[in-house]
Amino acid sequence: MQFAKTFALVRRLANKLYYLARPILGVAVRRHLQKLRLADWRSIPFPRWPVDRTVEQVHETMLRLCIRARDGERVPFIWFWPKGFPSCAVVTHDVEAVKGRDFCPGLMDVDENFGIRSSFQLVPEERYPLSPSFVESIRSRGFEVNVHDLNHDGRLLPARQVLRSGTSH
């Protein structure tokens, strides 16, 4: 138990140091550090890589149990995706700097050419200015707008205790 607490503390400290140094780190260094952090990605039980079927397996089990509970009688079922599509894909774009913000209209053009309506993950506080008209230009074309992080400093949701307590930090 002590090891787990120590490991969690070291991980939090490393995370804080990373976000403290992030503004001065080059992209190549950040990518290398991110690869190190995700080195054990394939051993993480959820989500499975490259395709996670957990949700489908839960639904299949529930449907099987419903049929069994009704002694094999038909169970009403409405498919998850419209028009009988077997699945979906979600396309997101992390907009991390002024250069990325300025490329958004062109990226929307590319997405539209392929019939895709993606989601743009914005950083609305210190990275770059965002006007209401810019955000509306994304929405008016049928794209989604989300907050990636307020400042991309890893402190959007700093501690589980804050979430659990319901108090602000």
C-alpha positions as CSV (number, residue, x, y, z in Angstrom):
1,M,0.0,0.0,0.0
2,Q,2.8,2.4,0.8
3,F,4.5,1.7,-2.5
4,A,1.2,2.6,-4.3
5,K,1.0,5.9,-2.4
6,T,4.6,6.7,-3.1
7,F,4.2,5.9,-6.8
8,A,1.1,8.1,-7.1
9,L,3.0,11.0,-5.4
10,V,6.0,10.6,-7.7
11,R,3.6,10.5,-10.7
12,R,1.8,13.7,-9.6
13,L,5.2,15.4,-9.1
14,A,6.4,14.3,-12.5
15,N,3.2,15.6,-14.1
16,K,3.5,19.0,-12.4
17,L,7.2,19.3,-13.4
18,Y,6.3,18.4,-17.0
19,Y,3.6,21.0,-17.3
20,L,5.8,23.6,-15.6
21,A,8.6,22.9,-18.1
22,R,6.2,22.3,-21.1
23,P,6.3,25.9,-22.5
24,I,10.1,25.8,-23.0
25,L,10.3,22.2,-24.2
26,G,10.6,21.6,-27.9
27,V,8.0,19.4,-29.7
28,A,10.6,16.6,-30.2
29,V,11.3,16.5,-26.4
30,R,7.6,16.6,-25.5
31,R,6.9,13.7,-27.9
32,H,9.7,11.7,-26.4
33,L,8.4,12.3,-22.9
34,Q,4.9,11.4,-24.0
35,K,6.1,8.1,-25.5
36,L,7.9,7.3,-22.3
37,R,4.7,7.9,-20.3
38,L,2.6,5.8,-22.6
39,A,5.2,3.0,-23.0
40,D,2.9,0.5,-21.1
41,W,-0.2,1.6,-23.1
42,R,-0.9,-1.9,-24.4
43,S,-0.9,-3.4,-20.9
44,I,-3.7,-1.1,-19.7
45,P,-6.9,-3.2,-19.4
46,F,-9.2,-0.5,-20.6
47,P,-9.5,0.6,-23.3
48,R,-8.0,-2.3,-25.3
49,W,-5.7,-1.4,-28.1
50,P,-6.2,-1.0,-31.1
51,V,-10.0,-1.7,-30.8
52,D,-11.9,-1.8,-27.6
53,R,-15.1,-3.9,-27.7
54,T,-16.0,-3.5,-24.0
55,V,-19.2,-1.6,-24.7
56,E,-20.3,-4.1,-27.3
57,Q,-19.6,-7.0,-25.0
58,V,-21.6,-5.4,-22.2
59,H,-24.6,-4.9,-24.6
60,E,-24.3,-8.4,-26.0
61,T,-24.4,-9.8,-22.5
62,M,-27.4,-7.7,-21.5
63,L,-29.3,-8.7,-24.6
64,R,-28.5,-12.4,-24.0
65,L,-29.8,-12.0,-20.4
66,C,-32.9,-10.3,-21.6
67,I,-33.7,-13.0,-24.1
68,R,-33.0,-15.7,-21.4
69,A,-35.3,-13.8,-18.9
70,R,-38.1,-13.8,-21.5
71,D,-37.7,-17.6,-22.2
72,G,-36.3,-17.0,-25.7
73,E,-39.1,-14.6,-26.8
74,R,-38.2,-11.7,-29.0
75,V,-36.8,-8.6,-27.3
76,P,-37.5,-5.2,-28.8
77,F,-34.2,-3.7,-29.9
78,I,-33.3,-0.4,-31.6
79,W,-29.9,-0.2,-33.2
80,F,-27.4,2.3,-31.9
81,W,-26.4,4.0,-35.1
82,P,-28.7,5.6,-37.7
83,K,-29.5,4.0,-41.1
84,G,-28.2,0.6,-40.0
85,F,-24.6,1.7,-39.9
86,P,-22.5,-0.8,-38.0
87,S,-20.3,1.7,-36.2
88,C,-19.0,5.2,-36.1
89,A,-15.7,7.1,-35.8
90,V,-14.9,10.3,-33.9
91,V,-12.5,12.7,-35.4
92,T,-11.0,15.4,-33.2
93,H,-8.4,18.1,-33.7
94,D,-6.4,19.5,-30.8
95,V,-5.8,23.2,-31.5
96,E,-2.8,23.9,-29.4
97,A,-1.3,27.2,-30.8
98,V,-2.0,30.2,-32.9
99,K,-0.8,28.4,-36.0
100,G,-3.3,25.6,-35.3
101,R,-6.1,28.1,-34.7
102,D,-5.3,29.9,-38.0
103,F,-5.4,26.5,-39.8
104,C,-8.9,25.6,-38.6
105,P,-10.8,26.9,-41.6
106,G,-8.6,25.0,-44.0
107,L,-8.9,21.9,-41.9
108,M,-12.7,22.2,-41.9
109,D,-12.6,22.4,-45.7
110,V,-10.6,19.1,-45.8
111,D,-13.0,17.4,-43.4
112,E,-16.1,18.7,-45.3
113,N,-14.6,17.3,-48.6
114,F,-14.7,13.8,-46.9
115,G,-18.1,14.3,-45.4
116,I,-16.7,14.5,-41.9
117,R,-17.9,16.8,-39.1
118,S,-15.1,16.7,-36.6
119,S,-14.6,18.2,-33.1
120,F,-12.2,21.1,-32.5
121,Q,-10.5,21.0,-29.0
122,L,-9.6,24.6,-28.1
123,V,-7.4,26.1,-25.5
124,P,-9.3,29.3,-24.7
125,E,-7.2,31.1,-22.1
126,E,-3.5,31.8,-22.5
127,R,-2.4,30.0,-25.7
128,Y,-4.2,32.2,-28.3
129,P,-7.1,34.6,-28.4
130,L,-10.5,33.2,-29.3
131,S,-13.3,35.5,-30.4
132,P,-17.0,34.5,-30.2
133,S,-17.1,34.9,-34.0
134,F,-14.3,32.3,-34.4
135,V,-16.1,29.8,-32.2
136,E,-19.3,30.5,-34.1
137,S,-17.6,30.0,-37.5
138,I,-16.8,26.5,-36.4
139,R,-20.2,25.7,-35.1
140,S,-22.1,27.3,-38.0
141,R,-20.3,24.9,-40.4
142,G,-21.6,21.9,-38.3
143,F,-18.5,21.1,-36.4
144,E,-18.2,20.7,-32.6
145,V,-16.3,22.9,-30.3
146,N,-14.8,21.6,-27.0
147,V,-12.3,22.9,-24.4
148,H,-9.2,20.8,-24.5
149,D,-7.8,22.5,-21.4
150,L,-7.9,26.1,-20.3
151,N,-4.2,26.7,-20.6
152,H,-2.9,23.3,-21.5
153,D,-1.0,23.1,-18.3
154,G,-2.5,19.9,-16.8
155,R,-4.4,21.7,-14.1
156,L,-7.9,21.7,-15.6
157,L,-8.9,19.0,-13.1
158,P,-6.0,19.0,-10.6
159,A,-7.1,16.5,-8.0
160,R,-9.7,13.8,-7.5
161,Q,-10.3,15.2,-4.0
162,V,-11.6,18.5,-5.6
163,L,-14.0,16.6,-7.8
164,R,-15.2,14.4,-4.9
165,S,-15.6,17.3,-2.4
166,G,-17.4,19.5,-4.8
167,T,-15.3,22.5,-3.7
168,S,-13.3,24.7,-6.0
169,H,-9.6,24.8,-6.0
